[in-house]
Amino acid sequence: MALESLAAALDPGDHVTALVTGGDRPPRLAVTSRRTRLCDDIYAAHGWFWWSSAERIAPTSELSAAARAVSASLRGVRVLRDQM
């Protein structure tokens, strides 16, 4: 599963992750930065990772790019897709 792969790609020293399933929402990866306490839910659908705001992060086939974007964003640094 793409969300499990993303969780494994994120540094556990920097992030707390939890795969959340059930209820009336699709599966999601809850990610919290240990450094900044910023957090977001990440979804995987239609070949892409998505922020909870419905913005694309990276294709699920580009796991390292997705992990970099999530890490940067939760550090408070905005990464444009072209910079990945």
C-alpha positions in Angstrom: 0.0 0.0 0.0 1.3 3.4 -1.0 0.6 5.0 2.4 2.6 2.3 4.3 5.5 2.8 1.9 5.4 6.5 2.5 5.4 6.0 6.3 8.5 3.7 5.9 10.2 6.4 3.8 9.8 9.1 6.4 12.5 9.3 9.1 11.0 8.1 12.4 13.4 10.4 14.3 11.7 13.3 12.6 8.1 12.1 12.2 5.4 10.2 14.0 3.1 8.4 11.6 -0.1 6.5 12.0 -2.1 4.7 9.3 -5.8 5.5 10.0 -8.5 3.4 8.5 -12.2 2.9 9.0 -15.0 5.3 9.6 -16.5 7.2 6.7 -13.2 8.6 5.4 -10.7 6.9 3.1 -7.4 5.5 4.5 -4.9 8.2 5.4 -1.5 8.6 6.9 -1.4 11.0 9.9 2.0 12.5 10.0 3.4 14.8 12.8 6.8 16.4 12.8 8.6 15.8 16.1 10.5 19.1 15.6 7.8 21.5 14.8 4.6 19.7 15.9 3.1 20.5 12.5 0.9 17.7 11.2 -1.3 16.7 8.3 -3.2 13.8 6.9 -1.8 12.3 3.6 -4.1 10.4 1.2 -3.2 8.2 -1.8 -5.6 8.1 -4.7 -5.5 8.0 -8.5 -1.7 7.4 -8.5 -0.9 10.5 -6.4 -0.2 11.4 -2.7 -2.5 14.2 -1.6 -2.5 16.7 1.3 -5.7 16.9 3.3 -6.4 20.2 1.5 -6.7 18.2 -1.8 -3.4 19.5 -3.2 -1.2 17.0 -4.9 2.2 16.1 -3.3 3.8 13.7 -5.7 3.0 10.6 -7.7 2.9 7.4 -5.7 5.6 6.1 -8.0 7.9 8.9 -6.7 8.2 7.8 -3.1 11.4 9.7 -2.3 10.0 12.9 -3.8 6.8 12.6 -1.7 8.8 11.9 1.5 11.0 15.0 0.8 7.9 17.2 0.2 6.2 16.0 3.3 9.3 16.4 5.5 9.9 19.9 4.1 6.3 21.0 4.5 6.1 19.8 8.1 9.3 21.7 8.8 7.5 24.8 7.6 9.4 24.9 4.3 7.3 25.1 1.1 8.6 22.9 -1.7 7.4 23.4 -5.2 6.8 20.4 -7.3 9.5 21.6 -9.8 12.1 21.7 -7.0 11.6 18.0 -6.1 
